[in-house]
Every structure is written in C-alpha cells, then in structure tokens.
Amino acid sequence: MKLSVIFCTYNREKYLYNALKSVAEQDFRCQDYEIVMVNNNSTDSTENICDQFQVDYPQVKFHYFQETNQGLSYARNRGVKESRGDILVFVDDDATVFDRYLSSVRTFFEAYPDVSACGGPIVPVYEVEKPRWLSRYTEQLLGGALYEGDKEKPFRNGKYPGGGNSAFRKEVFDKYGLFNVELGRKGAGLIGAEEKDLYDRLTRGNEVFYYLPQMGIYHYIPEKKLSESHFRELTYSIGKSERIRTKAVSPKVYRSRKWSECKKWLGSIILFFIYTIRLTPSKGWKLLQFRWNVTRGLLGK
C-alpha cells in the first residue's frame, strides 16, 4: 500500500520547508510514499524552497506541479489527479506532522479495508500569546483545533476530519467526485466548506470515516490570524460558504441550514451567559460576534 502525501500551497514560504521536512524525516520507507506538491500561483519563494528540499532529501519521491487555476479546491483536485498512491493524505502547508504519522495512516487502512477516510488531532501552535477572548469554540474556528480523545473511533453527529489533516482511499474520488471548485480558499479569500461538502457526499453514500489519534499535526497560527479584521472576514465567509454549499444541494437543504442557525444562536446565547458568570465575558461576546457574522453571510446580507 503506497501513500501520496499532498501539499497544496499558496504563499506559505515561512512554513513550507518544515512541513515537508516533518514528512521526509518520518520512520517510514521512502519507497512506500511520495510527496505531491501543488503550487497554486505563489508569488513568494515557494519554488526555490521546493528545489532546496529536493537537494536536501534526494531519497524522497517528490513531484512538483503548478496549478494556474486559483483556488484550494483546484489545487487539491490537481493533487488527486497527479497522485499514484492508494491512499491520498492531505497535509496543510503551515503544519508539521506527528512522529510515526505515515505509519499510523498505513496501518489503519490495512486494518480497516471498508473505511474510506480518516483524520486526526489538530494542535494549534500560537506564535504570539493567545488572546483572552479565545475559547475552545473560537479556537476550533481560528486554529482548526480538533481533539476527540486517544482512541480510534468513527466521527459521529456530523463531525468530520479537518481538511488539512485527512486521508482518503483514492477510489473515493472516483465514486463521489472531486472537491467543489466553487468552494475553498481562493488566493487571500476565506471561502471554505469544500471539505464539509465532500464529507456530506460520503455520508449520503453511507461511508464511514474515522478519528485516528496518532495521525496528528501541529498547526501554526500567526498573529494576523488573531486580528479583529481576520476574525470578521473569516466568520462572515463561513456563513457565505454554507450558503453556497447548501443552495447547490437543494432549496430544502438551505432552509434546513437556516433553521440550524437558529438553534446555534440559542446555544451561543447560553454560552455567553455561562462565560459571563465565570467572569470571562469576552469569550462569550466573541461567540455572539461569530454567530452574527456567520448569519449575515448565510443570509447574503
């Protein structure tokens, strides 16, 4: 069983080399995996970094591609098409992987032949002090934080792996299609939901995807991602992404998503009062801002 580790990158020169290095220095035979790098029109030194990586790690099968259609979904789809592995592993370009990451992925898919996908923990690493308003809910939003315990288990209740730390059997894309190019980051834009769209298709097909605790990444969070402007744009984009995603499925699904938003408002208000009682009102207030911006994006306001 061969793995294809896919990196899709756009102007991440600060983190890219270490991301590649963390994979190359795994205790895993080089013959059993390849790295597929898709450069999505980066204007920084990405190409030079990739050249240097090839010099430093000549034993690694490294394949470099330039995807000129701007967008993460275009880049991921190119990675799928160019990969030669049985298992396709997507890793964010601003992350480093846990020790024994690759071996844990292969062992899992060998042990569970009927499972189509898996993902694991995402541990945010902040480059500056965490703001006081950051709660575990907003940390999931800004840092992609994900932790479901230390046992293998299926994702339940609408949960699914993070897009920057996920693995699929390649035939998943033959059966369910590629990433929706109307969704996902495009340049500096913050539209997302391409992973949710794919996992919804898998769910409708009765596929199972698992949480794998050994399959973890450290996700690096710069100061700019904690700014007020980034928070506002990101949360609005979440709502807009959901509007695009659900309307593309059916008007009924969009109506259901709006009803779900009402229930999320109720939960956010309850959490606001809980945080206020605990004398951390800034955490509760940030959740209400989050909900307000998502709702505006969902309704197209």
N, C-alpha and C positions, 0 to 999 in steps of 0.2 A: 504494500500500500504506500503510494507516494503522496506527499503533501506539496501543495503550491501555496506559498505564503505571499499574499498580495498586499502591496503598499500602493495606495493612491495618494499622490501628494500635490500640494499647491502652496508654494512659498513657505516651506517649513524648514529652511536651512538650519535653524538653530537646533532642531531636534532630530533631524533625519538620520544622521550618521549613527547616533547612539541607538536609534530604533533598529537599524539594520544590524548593528554590532550585537545587540542583545539576542538576535536570532542566530547570527553566524557563530556565536560562542556557546550555543547550546550543546549539551552532551547528546548529540544526535548525528547519525551518519549523514555526511553531505550527499551521498548517493540517493538518499531517501527523501530529499526535498529540493525544491527550487524556490528562488525568490523572484517574483514578478513585480517589477517597479513600473508604475504608470504615472508619468509626469503630465499633469493637467495644465499645461501652459504656464509653468512657474517662470517668474521674471528674476528670481534670485540665483544663487549658486547651486541649485539642486543638481544640475547635470554634472558639475565638477565634483560634487560630493559623491555622486554615484560612481564616477570614474575612479575616485580615490578608494572607494570601498572595494571595487573590483581589484585594484592593485594590492590592497591590504589583505583581502580574503579571496585569493585566486581559486581556492578549492571549492567555493560556493558557486552553484549554478545560478547565475544572475542574469536576468533578461530585462532589458530596459526598453520602454515604449513611450512614445509621445502621443497623447490623446489631445487633439486640437478642438474637439467639441467641449466647450466649457461646462463643467458640472461633475460633481462627485459620482452621480449615477452613470454618466457616460464613462467615467474613468473605471468604475467598478465593473461595468459591463465589458469594457475592453480587457480588464484583468481576467474575467471569466473566460472570454474567448481565447486569450493567449495562453492560458494555463494548461499544463499537461498532467497535472496530478489528479488522483482520485478524490482527494479531499481538498477543498479550497478554503484557506484560512485568511480572513481579513484582519489586518492589524493597523491601527491608526498610526499616522506618520509622526505624531507627537507623543509616543508612548514607548515604553520598554516592557519586555515580557518577563514573566516569572521564570526562574530556573525550571528545567525539565518541562517547559511549555509544550514543545513539539512532541515529545514522547508521550505526554499525557493525552494529547489530542489523538494520536495514532492508536494508543492502547484503548481509548474509549471507543472509537469507531470499530475497531476489531472486535471488541466485546459486545457491542450493540449493533448488529447488522441491520436492524429495522429502524434505527433512529436516523433522521435526516439532517439534524443540525444540533449544534451545541454552542455554548458561550460560557464565560466565567466571570470572576470578580474584576471590577474596575476600581482601582485605588487612586483617587486624586492626590497629586503631589503639588502643593501650592508654592509658588516662587516668592510670594510675599505672605505676610500674616493674614490669616483668614479673617474676613470682616465679621463684626458682631452679629449682623443680621443673617448670617448664613446658618440655615437649619438643615436637617437631613433631607428635607424635601427640595430646597433650593440647591443643595449640593448635588442631588441627582440631576438637576437641570443643568447646572453650570459645569460640573466636573464629570458628569456621566457616572457618578458613584453607583456601584452595584455590588451587593453582597447578600447572598442567600444562604449563608451558613457554610459548614465544612463537609457536607455530604452531597454526593451526586443525587440529583432528583430532577424530575420534569419541571419545567416552568408551568405555573398554574395561574388561573384568574387573570388572563390577559397579559401576563408578563412574558418577556422575551429577551434574548441576549442583546447586548449593546452592539451596534453596527461596527464599531471599531475593535471589537474583540469577539469574533464569531467564526464558526467553521461550518461548512456545508458539504454534503456529498455532491459531486459535480452534477449528477443526474437531476438534482433538484431544479436546476435552471433549465434543463431540457423539458422538464414536466410542467413547471409553474411559470416559466418566463424569467426575464432579466429584471433588473431594477428599473423602476419607473423614472424616465428622464425628466418628467415634469416635476419631480420631487428631488430633494437632496441639495446640498450646498452648490452654489454656482459662483465661483470667484470668492469675493468677500461677502456675498449674500448668505442669509442664515435660514433659508427654507430647508426643511428636513423631512422626516416621516417616510423616507424611502425604505428604511428597514422595517418599520411597522407595516407598511404596505405589503412587503414580501412575506413577512411572518403571518399576516392575515390570510394571504393566499394559501400558505402552508396549513394554517389552522382549518380553513374551509376544506382542505384536502385530507383532513384527519391525520396529518403528520405530527410527530412528536419531536420536541426539541428540549434538550437537557441543560441543566446548570452543572458545570464541571469545576469544582473548587480549585483544582491545580492549574487550570487554564486562566491565569490572571495576568493583568497588565497594570503598570503604573502610568497614569495619565497626567501629563504635566500641564499645569494651569498658570499662565502668565497673569501679570497684574491687570492687563487690559480687559481680560475676561471677567473681572470683578467690578468693572466700572458701571455706573448708572446707565450710560448710553448703551452699552452692550447688553445689559440686562433687559432694558426696554425693547431693544430691537429683537433680541432672541425670543422673548416671551410672546411678542406680537407675531413673530414668524412661526412659532409653534401653532398658534391658532390658525394662521393663514394656511399652513401646511395641512392641518387637519381639514380645513375647508376644501382644499384642492383634492386631497386624498378621498374623502368620503363622498364628495359630489361625483367623482369619477366612477365610484362604485354604483350609487343609485341615490335618488332623492330620499328614499326611505332611510338609508344609512346616514345621510347628512342630518335628517331630522332626529334620528336616534342619538347622534353625536351631540346635537344641541341640547337634548334632554339630559344627556350625561353631564354636560357642562353645568346645568342647574344643580345637579347632585354634588358636583365638585365644589361649587360655590358654598353649599351648605357645609361641607367638610372643611373648607378654608376658613369660614367664619368661626366654626367651633375651635379650630386650631388657633385662630387669632386670640380668642378669649383664654385658651389654655396657656399660651405663651405670655399673655398679659398677666395672668395670675402668677405665673412663675417669674415675673419681673424681667422678662425678655421680650418686651412688646415689639422691638424692631424686627424680630423674626416673624412674628405674626403679621405685622404690617407689610413686610416684603411678600408674604404669601398672598395677601389681598391684591397687591400691585401685580403680582404674577398672574393671578386669576383674571383681573381686569384687562390686562394686555392680551391674554390668550382669548378671552371672549370677544374683544374687539376684532382680532384677527379672524376668528371663526365666523363672525357675522359680516366680515368685509367692511368694517367701519373705519 
